[in-house]
Amino acid sequence: MAGSTALHVCDSQTGDRCVVLLHGYLESLLVWDDFVPYLYKEVRVVTLDLPGHGISMVTGETHTMEFLADTVAAGLRALGIERCTLVGHSMGGYVALAFAERHAEMLDGVVLLSSTPYADTPEKAENRRREIALIRAGKKELLTHTAPAAGFAAENRARMKEAIEELGEQIFVTEDEGIVALLNGMIARPDRSELLRTTSVPVLFILGCKDDYIPAATADRMIAEHPAARVVRLEHAGHMGFLEEPETTARAILDFAKKA
């Protein structure tokens, strides 16, 4: 339990430094299975199901990023982890920034992996509302056919076919109420650009050069607005860079965690 919220956690348990991996929307801790072996020999690795996804519990109609951050903090304290490098993929990055706002004393560093500090644009928020309507209409299976492949660079989709299928399966078993709660939470999240500019916590951006969710112009803007952040760009990756270019992603995280 993390406070009053049941949380599904996996912990490698050994290592002087700890890296915590937060998955994205429509994912679970299973998304990290092939990536963790690149890390665990050098650092302690913790993965978890954010409430609303995987087998962690759903607690209401809206899971704010702040609620998720507090739940993660409580879970880490329950594991006896006082400090960590927090890696957030996509939605997980939104949670990591809320964590940095509320629990900075627990952080050695924050990694935004295919994520940004920006709030939803009106267009993006409306897209999420349409997705909520789709879920409530009982049409979740439509997401399993479109969302997984969209996260990969077009050049990688054939070789990543198995990973795409596994992501579809993760969506299929995710509770409808959990999907809606997290969509509502992402719509409600604030812009945290100023936090990112002023925080004393070291920050690393890992961005895919062929990410359809974070276009090059958005990535360039983010880098320009946050000059203190370290940056790694994955030349042949889309939104799922830790699966498309795992060695480069892992080395960037390990180097950052050891220096932070």
C-alpha atoms as an extended CHARMM CRD file, in Angstrom:
* protein
*
       260  EXT
         1         1  MET       CA              0.0000000000        0.0000000000        0.0000000000  PROA      1               0.0000000000
         2         2  ALA       CA              1.1220000000        3.5630000000       -0.7620000000  PROA      2               0.0000000000
         3         3  GLY       CA             -0.8150000000        5.5400000000        1.8120000000  PROA      3               0.0000000000
         4         4  SER       CA             -4.4010000000        4.4040000000        1.2560000000  PROA      4               0.0000000000
         5         5  THR       CA             -3.7830000000        3.3850000000       -2.3800000000  PROA      5               0.0000000000
         6         6  ALA       CA             -2.8080000000       -0.1610000000       -3.3580000000  PROA      6               0.0000000000
         7         7  LEU       CA              0.2120000000       -0.0050000000       -5.6680000000  PROA      7               0.0000000000
         8         8  HSD       CA              1.7750000000       -2.7660000000       -7.7700000000  PROA      8               0.0000000000
         9         9  VAL       CA              5.5740000000       -2.4660000000       -7.5530000000  PROA      9               0.0000000000
        10        10  CYS       CA              8.6300000000       -4.3810000000       -8.7990000000  PROA      10              0.0000000000
        11        11  ASP       CA             11.9880000000       -3.7020000000       -7.1230000000  PROA      11              0.0000000000
        12        12  SER       CA             15.4150000000       -5.1100000000       -8.0480000000  PROA      12              0.0000000000
        13        13  GLN       CA             16.4450000000       -4.2250000000       -4.4540000000  PROA      13              0.0000000000
        14        14  THR       CA             20.2060000000       -3.9150000000       -5.0070000000  PROA      14              0.0000000000
        15        15  GLY       CA             22.3470000000       -0.9450000000       -5.9610000000  PROA      15              0.0000000000
        16        16  ASP       CA             23.7860000000        2.1680000000       -4.3140000000  PROA      16              0.0000000000
        17        17  ARG       CA             21.6920000000        4.4620000000       -6.4990000000  PROA      17              0.0000000000
        18        18  CYS       CA             18.0300000000        4.0510000000       -7.3380000000  PROA      18              0.0000000000
        19        19  VAL       CA             16.2740000000        4.6810000000      -10.6630000000  PROA      19              0.0000000000
        20        20  VAL       CA             12.4670000000        4.7060000000      -10.6470000000  PROA      20              0.0000000000
        21        21  LEU       CA             10.6980000000        4.2240000000      -13.9870000000  PROA      21              0.0000000000
        22        22  LEU       CA              7.2080000000        5.7170000000      -14.4400000000  PROA      22              0.0000000000
        23        23  HSD       CA              5.2870000000        4.3970000000      -17.4470000000  PROA      23              0.0000000000
        24        24  GLY       CA              3.1070000000        6.4090000000      -19.8100000000  PROA      24              0.0000000000
        25        25  TYR       CA             -0.5800000000        6.4950000000      -20.6600000000  PROA      25              0.0000000000
        26        26  LEU       CA             -2.0960000000        3.1330000000      -21.7210000000  PROA      26              0.0000000000
        27        27  GLU       CA              0.9870000000        1.3310000000      -20.3900000000  PROA      27              0.0000000000
        28        28  SER       CA              1.9350000000       -0.5170000000      -17.2100000000  PROA      28              0.0000000000
        29        29  LEU       CA              5.1470000000       -1.5950000000      -15.4990000000  PROA      29              0.0000000000
        30        30  LEU       CA              5.2540000000       -4.4500000000      -18.0320000000  PROA      30              0.0000000000
        31        31  VAL       CA              6.3590000000       -1.9490000000      -20.6830000000  PROA      31              0.0000000000
        32        32  TRP       CA              9.7660000000       -1.8250000000      -18.9830000000  PROA      32              0.0000000000
        33        33  ASP       CA             10.4140000000       -5.6000000000      -18.9710000000  PROA      33              0.0000000000
        34        34  ASP       CA             12.8710000000       -5.5770000000      -21.8760000000  PROA      34              0.0000000000
        35        35  PHE       CA             14.4920000000       -2.3240000000      -20.7550000000  PROA      35              0.0000000000
        36        36  VAL       CA             15.2220000000       -3.0340000000      -17.0850000000  PROA      36              0.0000000000
        37        37  PRO       CA             18.0330000000       -5.5350000000      -17.9030000000  PROA      37              0.0000000000
        38        38  TYR       CA             20.0190000000       -2.6420000000      -19.3800000000  PROA      38              0.0000000000
        39        39  LEU       CA             19.9630000000       -0.9330000000      -15.9620000000  PROA      39              0.0000000000
        40        40  TYR       CA             19.7130000000       -3.2940000000      -13.0170000000  PROA      40              0.0000000000
        41        41  LYS       CA             23.3480000000       -4.4410000000      -12.9130000000  PROA      41              0.0000000000
        42        42  GLU       CA             24.4570000000       -0.8670000000      -12.2120000000  PROA      42              0.0000000000
        43        43  VAL       CA             21.5790000000        0.6620000000      -10.2150000000  PROA      43              0.0000000000
        44        44  ARG       CA             18.5870000000       -0.3660000000       -8.1540000000  PROA      44              0.0000000000
        45        45  VAL       CA             15.5310000000       -0.2550000000      -10.4350000000  PROA      45              0.0000000000
        46        46  VAL       CA             11.9270000000        0.2270000000       -9.3020000000  PROA      46              0.0000000000
        47        47  THR       CA              8.9450000000        0.0070000000      -11.6520000000  PROA      47              0.0000000000
        48        48  LEU       CA              5.2900000000        0.3580000000      -10.7310000000  PROA      48              0.0000000000
        49        49  ASP       CA              1.7710000000        0.5380000000      -12.0970000000  PROA      49              0.0000000000
        50        50  LEU       CA              0.4810000000        4.0860000000      -11.7000000000  PROA      50              0.0000000000
        51        51  PRO       CA             -3.0100000000        4.0760000000      -10.1550000000  PROA      51              0.0000000000
        52        52  GLY       CA             -5.5320000000        3.5550000000      -12.9240000000  PROA      52              0.0000000000
        53        53  HSD       CA             -3.2710000000        1.4030000000      -15.0950000000  PROA      53              0.0000000000
        54        54  GLY       CA             -1.8870000000       -2.1030000000      -14.7430000000  PROA      54              0.0000000000
        55        55  ILE       CA             -3.1910000000       -3.6960000000      -11.5770000000  PROA      55              0.0000000000
        56        56  SER       CA             -2.8820000000       -0.6790000000       -9.2810000000  PROA      56              0.0000000000
        57        57  MET       CA             -6.2490000000        0.4880000000       -8.0040000000  PROA      57              0.0000000000
        58        58  VAL       CA             -8.5750000000        3.1400000000       -9.4320000000  PROA      58              0.0000000000
        59        59  THR       CA             -9.6580000000        5.6530000000       -6.7820000000  PROA      59              0.0000000000
        60        60  GLY       CA            -12.0320000000        8.0360000000       -8.5690000000  PROA      60              0.0000000000
        61        61  GLU       CA            -13.0620000000        9.7680000000      -11.7780000000  PROA      61              0.0000000000
        62        62  THR       CA             -9.9150000000       11.9130000000      -11.8970000000  PROA      62              0.0000000000
        63        63  HSD       CA             -6.3670000000       10.9110000000      -11.0230000000  PROA      63              0.0000000000
        64        64  THR       CA             -4.4810000000       14.1920000000      -10.8840000000  PROA      64              0.0000000000
        65        65  MET       CA             -0.7560000000       14.2370000000      -11.5140000000  PROA      65              0.0000000000
        66        66  GLU       CA             -0.3580000000       15.5020000000       -7.9500000000  PROA      66              0.0000000000
        67        67  PHE       CA             -2.2570000000       12.5100000000       -6.5410000000  PROA      67              0.0000000000
        68        68  LEU       CA             -0.1070000000       10.1630000000       -8.6110000000  PROA      68              0.0000000000
        69        69  ALA       CA              3.0850000000       11.8850000000       -7.4570000000  PROA      69              0.0000000000
        70        70  ASP       CA              2.0610000000       11.6400000000       -3.8010000000  PROA      70              0.0000000000
        71        71  THR       CA              1.1880000000        7.9640000000       -4.2660000000  PROA      71              0.0000000000
        72        72  VAL       CA              4.5890000000        7.2630000000       -5.8350000000  PROA      72              0.0000000000
        73        73  ALA       CA              6.3310000000        9.1170000000       -2.9900000000  PROA      73              0.0000000000
        74        74  ALA       CA              4.4390000000        7.0860000000       -0.3870000000  PROA      74              0.0000000000
        75        75  GLY       CA              5.3010000000        3.8730000000       -2.2130000000  PROA      75              0.0000000000
        76        76  LEU       CA              9.0040000000        4.7310000000       -2.3330000000  PROA      76              0.0000000000
        77        77  ARG       CA              9.0500000000        5.5720000000        1.3620000000  PROA      77              0.0000000000
        78        78  ALA       CA              7.3800000000        2.2330000000        2.0830000000  PROA      78              0.0000000000
        79        79  LEU       CA             10.2830000000        0.5880000000        0.2270000000  PROA      79              0.0000000000
        80        80  GLY       CA             12.7780000000        2.5430000000        2.3300000000  PROA      80              0.0000000000
        81        81  ILE       CA             13.9100000000        4.6490000000       -0.6340000000  PROA      81              0.0000000000
        82        82  GLU       CA             14.8920000000        8.1480000000        0.4770000000  PROA      82              0.0000000000
        83        83  ARG       CA             16.2450000000        9.4420000000       -2.8470000000  PROA      83              0.0000000000
        84        84  CYS       CA             16.0850000000        8.4150000000       -6.4880000000  PROA      84              0.0000000000
        85        85  THR       CA             16.4390000000        9.4540000000      -10.0980000000  PROA      85              0.0000000000
        86        86  LEU       CA             12.8980000000        9.5740000000      -11.4360000000  PROA      86              0.0000000000
        87        87  VAL       CA             12.4010000000        8.6780000000      -15.1020000000  PROA      87              0.0000000000
        88        88  GLY       CA              8.9910000000        9.5250000000      -16.5340000000  PROA      88              0.0000000000
        89        89  HSD       CA              7.8970000000        8.3340000000      -19.9620000000  PROA      89              0.0000000000
        90        90  SER       CA              5.2490000000       10.5460000000      -21.5890000000  PROA      90              0.0000000000
        91        91  MET       CA              2.4650000000       10.7980000000      -18.9630000000  PROA      91              0.0000000000
        92        92  GLY       CA              4.9890000000        9.4740000000      -16.4550000000  PROA      92              0.0000000000
        93        93  GLY       CA              6.9600000000       12.6590000000      -17.1000000000  PROA      93              0.0000000000
        94        94  TYR       CA              3.9590000000       14.7390000000      -16.0360000000  PROA      94              0.0000000000
        95        95  VAL       CA              3.9030000000       12.7450000000      -12.7990000000  PROA      95              0.0000000000
        96        96  ALA       CA              7.6570000000       13.1950000000      -12.3560000000  PROA      96              0.0000000000
        97        97  LEU       CA              7.3060000000       16.9790000000      -12.6160000000  PROA      97              0.0000000000
        98        98  ALA       CA              4.4930000000       16.9940000000      -10.0580000000  PROA      98              0.0000000000
        99        99  PHE       CA              6.7820000000       14.8850000000       -7.8660000000  PROA      99              0.0000000000
       100       100  ALA       CA              9.5790000000       17.4540000000       -8.2970000000  PROA      100             0.0000000000
       101       101  GLU       CA              7.1620000000       20.1850000000       -7.2230000000  PROA      101             0.0000000000
       102       102  ARG       CA              5.9880000000       18.3310000000       -4.1180000000  PROA      102             0.0000000000
       103       103  HSD       CA              8.8430000000       16.0230000000       -3.1010000000  PROA      103             0.0000000000
       104       104  ALA       CA             12.0620000000       17.5780000000       -4.4250000000  PROA      104             0.0000000000
       105       105  GLU       CA             13.9660000000       16.4390000000       -1.3450000000  PROA      105             0.0000000000
       106       106  MET       CA             13.6130000000       12.8450000000       -2.5800000000  PROA      106             0.0000000000
       107       107  LEU       CA             15.1720000000       13.5010000000       -5.9840000000  PROA      107             0.0000000000
       108       108  ASP       CA             18.6990000000       13.1270000000       -7.2930000000  PROA      108             0.0000000000
       109       109  GLY       CA             17.4090000000       13.9580000000      -10.7800000000  PROA      109             0.0000000000
       110       110  VAL       CA             14.4330000000       13.9310000000      -13.1530000000  PROA      110             0.0000000000
       111       111  VAL       CA             14.4290000000       12.4480000000      -16.6550000000  PROA      111             0.0000000000
       112       112  LEU       CA             11.7030000000       13.4790000000      -19.0740000000  PROA      112             0.0000000000
       113       113  LEU       CA             11.6190000000       10.6030000000      -21.5370000000  PROA      113             0.0000000000
       114       114  SER       CA              9.4970000000       11.6050000000      -24.5280000000  PROA      114             0.0000000000
       115       115  SER       CA              7.6450000000       14.0730000000      -22.3080000000  PROA      115             0.0000000000
       116       116  THR       CA              7.2450000000       17.8300000000      -21.8610000000  PROA      116             0.0000000000
       117       117  PRO       CA              6.3850000000       20.2820000000      -19.0670000000  PROA      117             0.0000000000
       118       118  TYR       CA              3.5890000000       21.8650000000      -21.0850000000  PROA      118             0.0000000000
       119       119  ALA       CA             -0.1220000000       21.7410000000      -20.3140000000  PROA      119             0.0000000000
       120       120  ASP       CA             -2.5450000000       20.3980000000      -22.8940000000  PROA      120             0.0000000000
       121       121  THR       CA             -3.4050000000       22.7100000000      -25.7460000000  PROA      121             0.0000000000
       122       122  PRO       CA             -7.1710000000       23.2050000000      -26.2260000000  PROA      122             0.0000000000
       123       123  GLU       CA             -6.9630000000       20.8460000000      -29.2170000000  PROA      123             0.0000000000
       124       124  LYS       CA             -5.1760000000       18.1520000000      -27.2030000000  PROA      124             0.0000000000
       125       125  ALA       CA             -7.6340000000       18.4700000000      -24.3230000000  PROA      125             0.0000000000
       126       126  GLU       CA            -10.5240000000       18.0760000000      -26.7400000000  PROA      126             0.0000000000
       127       127  ASN       CA             -8.8890000000       14.9610000000      -28.2230000000  PROA      127             0.0000000000
       128       128  ARG       CA             -8.6930000000       13.4990000000      -24.7300000000  PROA      128             0.0000000000
       129       129  ARG       CA            -12.3760000000       14.2600000000      -24.1350000000  PROA      129             0.0000000000
       130       130  ARG       CA            -13.2160000000       12.4290000000      -27.3510000000  PROA      130             0.0000000000
       131       131  GLU       CA            -11.1880000000        9.4850000000      -26.0870000000  PROA      131             0.0000000000
       132       132  ILE       CA            -13.1490000000        9.5210000000      -22.8290000000  PROA      132             0.0000000000
       133       133  ALA       CA            -16.3780000000        9.4210000000      -24.8410000000  PROA      133             0.0000000000
       134       134  LEU       CA            -14.9850000000        6.4880000000      -26.8230000000  PROA      134             0.0000000000
       135       135  ILE       CA            -14.1920000000        4.5510000000      -23.6530000000  PROA      135             0.0000000000
       136       136  ARG       CA            -17.5720000000        5.2860000000      -22.1100000000  PROA      136             0.0000000000
       137       137  ALA       CA            -19.2300000000        4.0870000000      -25.3160000000  PROA      137             0.0000000000
       138       138  GLY       CA            -17.5290000000        0.7040000000      -24.8520000000  PROA      138             0.0000000000
       139       139  LYS       CA            -15.1730000000        1.1050000000      -27.8160000000  PROA      139             0.0000000000
       140       140  LYS       CA            -11.8000000000        0.7020000000      -26.0810000000  PROA      140             0.0000000000
       141       141  GLU       CA            -10.7730000000       -1.9040000000      -28.6490000000  PROA      141             0.0000000000
       142       142  LEU       CA            -10.3670000000        0.9090000000      -31.1860000000  PROA      142             0.0000000000
       143       143  LEU       CA             -7.4380000000        2.2030000000      -29.1120000000  PROA      143             0.0000000000
       144       144  THR       CA             -5.7310000000       -1.1850000000      -29.2150000000  PROA      144             0.0000000000
       145       145  HSD       CA             -5.6840000000       -1.0180000000      -33.0140000000  PROA      145             0.0000000000
       146       146  THR       CA             -4.2870000000        2.5170000000      -33.3470000000  PROA      146             0.0000000000
       147       147  ALA       CA             -2.4550000000        3.7910000000      -30.2720000000  PROA      147             0.0000000000
       148       148  PRO       CA              0.4330000000        1.2940000000      -29.9040000000  PROA      148             0.0000000000
       149       149  ALA       CA              1.8730000000        1.5950000000      -33.4250000000  PROA      149             0.0000000000
       150       150  ALA       CA              1.5730000000        5.3930000000      -33.3910000000  PROA      150             0.0000000000
       151       151  GLY       CA              4.2180000000        5.5560000000      -30.6730000000  PROA      151             0.0000000000
       152       152  PHE       CA              6.9410000000        4.1360000000      -32.9030000000  PROA      152             0.0000000000
       153       153  ALA       CA              8.8310000000        5.7650000000      -35.7440000000  PROA      153             0.0000000000
       154       154  ALA       CA              7.4620000000        4.4780000000      -39.0480000000  PROA      154             0.0000000000
       155       155  GLU       CA             10.8040000000        2.8860000000      -39.8910000000  PROA      155             0.0000000000
       156       156  ASN       CA             10.6910000000        0.7940000000      -36.7000000000  PROA      156             0.0000000000
       157       157  ARG       CA              7.1390000000       -0.5550000000      -36.7710000000  PROA      157             0.0000000000
       158       158  ALA       CA              7.9160000000       -3.7450000000      -38.6690000000  PROA      158             0.0000000000
       159       159  ARG       CA             10.7810000000       -4.8260000000      -36.4140000000  PROA      159             0.0000000000
       160       160  MET       CA              8.8570000000       -3.7410000000      -33.2830000000  PROA      160             0.0000000000
       161       161  LYS       CA              5.7420000000       -5.7240000000      -34.2280000000  PROA      161             0.0000000000
       162       162  GLU       CA              5.8640000000       -7.8780000000      -31.0950000000  PROA      162             0.0000000000
       163       163  ALA       CA              6.2320000000       -4.8630000000      -28.8110000000  PROA      163             0.0000000000
       164       164  ILE       CA              3.3010000000       -3.1660000000      -30.5490000000  PROA      164             0.0000000000
       165       165  GLU       CA              1.1420000000       -6.2400000000      -30.0020000000  PROA      165             0.0000000000
       166       166  GLU       CA              2.1230000000       -6.3750000000      -26.3200000000  PROA      166             0.0000000000
       167       167  LEU       CA              1.1640000000       -2.7210000000      -25.8790000000  PROA      167             0.0000000000
       168       168  GLY       CA             -2.2150000000       -3.5110000000      -27.4120000000  PROA      168             0.0000000000
       169       169  GLU       CA             -2.6860000000       -6.2890000000      -24.8740000000  PROA      169             0.0000000000
       170       170  GLN       CA             -1.8500000000       -3.8930000000      -22.0280000000  PROA      170             0.0000000000
       171       171  ILE       CA             -4.5740000000       -1.5280000000      -23.2370000000  PROA      171             0.0000000000
       172       172  PHE       CA             -7.0630000000       -4.3910000000      -23.5230000000  PROA      172             0.0000000000
       173       173  VAL       CA             -6.6620000000       -5.3840000000      -19.8540000000  PROA      173             0.0000000000
       174       174  THR       CA             -6.6510000000       -1.8140000000      -18.4980000000  PROA      174             0.0000000000
       175       175  GLU       CA             -9.8180000000       -0.8910000000      -16.6340000000  PROA      175             0.0000000000
       176       176  ASP       CA            -12.0090000000        1.6020000000      -18.4800000000  PROA      176             0.0000000000
       177       177  GLU       CA            -12.4030000000        3.6420000000      -15.2950000000  PROA      177             0.0000000000
       178       178  GLY       CA             -8.6340000000        3.8890000000      -14.9570000000  PROA      178             0.0000000000
       179       179  ILE       CA             -8.2070000000        5.1820000000      -18.5030000000  PROA      179             0.0000000000
       180       180  VAL       CA            -10.8640000000        7.8430000000      -17.9260000000  PROA      180             0.0000000000
       181       181  ALA       CA             -9.3510000000        8.8770000000      -14.5780000000  PROA      181             0.0000000000
       182       182  LEU       CA             -5.9310000000        9.4150000000      -16.1200000000  PROA      182             0.0000000000
       183       183  LEU       CA             -7.2960000000       11.2510000000      -19.1490000000  PROA      183             0.0000000000
       184       184  ASN       CA             -9.1300000000       13.6060000000      -16.8010000000  PROA      184             0.0000000000
       185       185  GLY       CA             -5.9510000000       14.0710000000      -14.7880000000  PROA      185             0.0000000000
       186       186  MET       CA             -3.8920000000       14.9480000000      -17.8480000000  PROA      186             0.0000000000
       187       187  ILE       CA             -6.4990000000       17.4560000000      -19.0300000000  PROA      187             0.0000000000
       188       188  ALA       CA             -6.3860000000       19.1490000000      -15.6180000000  PROA      188             0.0000000000
       189       189  ARG       CA             -2.6000000000       19.3190000000      -15.2390000000  PROA      189             0.0000000000
       190       190  PRO       CA             -0.9230000000       22.7410000000      -15.1550000000  PROA      190             0.0000000000
       191       191  ASP       CA              2.0390000000       23.9540000000      -17.1880000000  PROA      191             0.0000000000
       192       192  ARG       CA              5.2030000000       23.2670000000      -15.2000000000  PROA      192             0.0000000000
       193       193  SER       CA              7.7060000000       25.0620000000      -17.4120000000  PROA      193             0.0000000000
       194       194  GLU       CA              8.5440000000       27.5960000000      -14.6890000000  PROA      194             0.0000000000
       195       195  LEU       CA              9.1280000000       24.8150000000      -12.1750000000  PROA      195             0.0000000000
       196       196  LEU       CA             11.4950000000       23.1640000000      -14.6160000000  PROA      196             0.0000000000
       197       197  ARG       CA             13.3740000000       26.4280000000      -15.1870000000  PROA      197             0.0000000000
       198       198  THR       CA             13.8110000000       27.1850000000      -11.4810000000  PROA      198             0.0000000000
       199       199  THR       CA             14.2460000000       23.7800000000       -9.8540000000  PROA      199             0.0000000000
       200       200  SER       CA             17.5780000000       22.8600000000       -8.3220000000  PROA      200             0.0000000000
       201       201  VAL       CA             16.9660000000       19.2170000000       -9.2630000000  PROA      201             0.0000000000
       202       202  PRO       CA             19.1290000000       18.1330000000      -12.2430000000  PROA      202             0.0000000000
       203       203  VAL       CA             17.0580000000       17.4620000000      -15.3780000000  PROA      203             0.0000000000
       204       204  LEU       CA             17.6410000000       15.3260000000      -18.4670000000  PROA      204             0.0000000000
       205       205  PHE       CA             15.5350000000       15.3560000000      -21.6420000000  PROA      205             0.0000000000
       206       206  ILE       CA             15.5640000000       12.2170000000      -23.8190000000  PROA      206             0.0000000000
       207       207  LEU       CA             13.6810000000       12.9130000000      -27.0300000000  PROA      207             0.0000000000
       208       208  GLY       CA             13.0040000000       10.8980000000      -30.1620000000  PROA      208             0.0000000000
       209       209  CYS       CA             13.7650000000       12.7770000000      -33.3630000000  PROA      209             0.0000000000
       210       210  LYS       CA             10.8290000000       11.0480000000      -35.0990000000  PROA      210             0.0000000000
       211       211  ASP       CA              8.2640000000       11.4360000000      -32.3140000000  PROA      211             0.0000000000
       212       212  ASP       CA              4.8450000000       12.2920000000      -33.7720000000  PROA      212             0.0000000000
       213       213  TYR       CA              3.5620000000       13.2920000000      -30.3270000000  PROA      213             0.0000000000
       214       214  ILE       CA              6.3940000000       15.7460000000      -29.6530000000  PROA      214             0.0000000000
       215       215  PRO       CA              7.2320000000       17.3620000000      -33.0040000000  PROA      215             0.0000000000
       216       216  ALA       CA             10.7050000000       18.7620000000      -33.6210000000  PROA      216             0.0000000000
       217       217  ALA       CA              9.4830000000       22.3440000000      -33.1550000000  PROA      217             0.0000000000
       218       218  THR       CA              8.0920000000       21.5060000000      -29.6970000000  PROA      218             0.0000000000
       219       219  ALA       CA             11.2730000000       19.6730000000      -28.7120000000  PROA      219             0.0000000000
       220       220  ASP       CA             13.4300000000       22.5810000000      -29.8990000000  PROA      220             0.0000000000
       221       221  ARG       CA             11.2740000000       25.0370000000      -27.9500000000  PROA      221             0.0000000000
       222       222  MET       CA             11.5260000000       22.9480000000      -24.7940000000  PROA      222             0.0000000000
       223       223  ILE       CA             15.3050000000       22.7120000000      -25.0660000000  PROA      223             0.0000000000
       224       224  ALA       CA             15.6540000000       26.4600000000      -25.7290000000  PROA      224             0.0000000000
       225       225  GLU       CA             13.4200000000       27.3760000000      -22.7870000000  PROA      225             0.0000000000
       226       226  HSD       CA             15.2900000000       25.1120000000      -20.3500000000  PROA      226             0.0000000000
       227       227  PRO       CA             18.9950000000       25.6400000000      -21.0720000000  PROA      227             0.0000000000
       228       228  ALA       CA             20.1240000000       24.0390000000      -17.8010000000  PROA      228             0.0000000000
       229       229  ALA       CA             18.6840000000       20.6600000000      -18.7980000000  PROA      229             0.0000000000
       230       230  ARG       CA             20.8930000000       18.0230000000      -20.3310000000  PROA      230             0.0000000000
       231       231  VAL       CA             19.6320000000       16.6950000000      -23.6540000000  PROA      231             0.0000000000
       232       232  VAL       CA             19.9190000000       13.3900000000      -25.5090000000  PROA      232             0.0000000000
       233       233  ARG       CA             18.1830000000       13.0390000000      -28.8690000000  PROA      233             0.0000000000
       234       234  LEU       CA             17.4780000000        9.6080000000      -30.3010000000  PROA      234             0.0000000000
       235       235  GLU       CA             17.9960000000        9.8610000000      -34.0420000000  PROA      235             0.0000000000
       236       236  HSD       CA             15.9800000000        6.8050000000      -35.0780000000  PROA      236             0.0000000000
       237       237  ALA       CA             13.2500000000        6.7810000000      -32.4140000000  PROA      237             0.0000000000
       238       238  GLY       CA              9.6820000000        7.9420000000      -32.0860000000  PROA      238             0.0000000000
       239       239  HSD       CA              7.7890000000        8.2330000000      -28.7930000000  PROA      239             0.0000000000
       240       240  MET       CA              8.9430000000        4.8220000000      -27.5110000000  PROA      240             0.0000000000
       241       241  GLY       CA             12.6660000000        5.5060000000      -27.5890000000  PROA      241             0.0000000000
       242       242  PHE       CA             13.4880000000        3.1890000000      -24.6890000000  PROA      242             0.0000000000
       243       243  LEU       CA             12.2150000000        0.2970000000      -26.8280000000  PROA      243             0.0000000000
       244       244  GLU       CA             13.4420000000        1.5990000000      -30.1900000000  PROA      244             0.0000000000
       245       245  GLU       CA             16.9460000000        2.5860000000      -29.0220000000  PROA      245             0.0000000000
       246       246  PRO       CA             17.3150000000        0.8880000000      -25.6230000000  PROA      246             0.0000000000
       247       247  GLU       CA             21.1060000000        0.8920000000      -25.3650000000  PROA      247             0.0000000000
       248       248  THR       CA             21.4330000000        4.6260000000      -26.0100000000  PROA      248             0.0000000000
       249       249  THR       CA             18.5220000000        5.4220000000      -23.7000000000  PROA      249             0.0000000000
       250       250  ALA       CA             19.8800000000        3.2590000000      -20.8870000000  PROA      250             0.0000000000
       251       251  ARG       CA             23.3810000000        4.6950000000      -21.1320000000  PROA      251             0.0000000000
       252       252  ALA       CA             21.9760000000        8.2350000000      -21.0020000000  PROA      252             0.0000000000
       253       253  ILE       CA             19.9640000000        7.4020000000      -17.8680000000  PROA      253             0.0000000000
       254       254  LEU       CA             22.8510000000        5.6000000000      -16.1520000000  PROA      254             0.0000000000
       255       255  ASP       CA             25.3500000000        8.3650000000      -16.8710000000  PROA      255             0.0000000000
       256       256  PHE       CA             22.8890000000       10.9660000000      -15.6190000000  PROA      256             0.0000000000
       257       257  ALA       CA             21.9760000000        9.0080000000      -12.4780000000  PROA      257             0.0000000000
       258       258  LYS       CA             25.5980000000        8.5080000000      -11.5250000000  PROA      258             0.0000000000
       259       259  LYS       CA             26.4710000000       12.1920000000      -11.9790000000  PROA      259             0.0000000000
       260       260  ALA       CA             23.3200000000       13.6780000000      -10.4590000000  PROA      260             0.0000000000
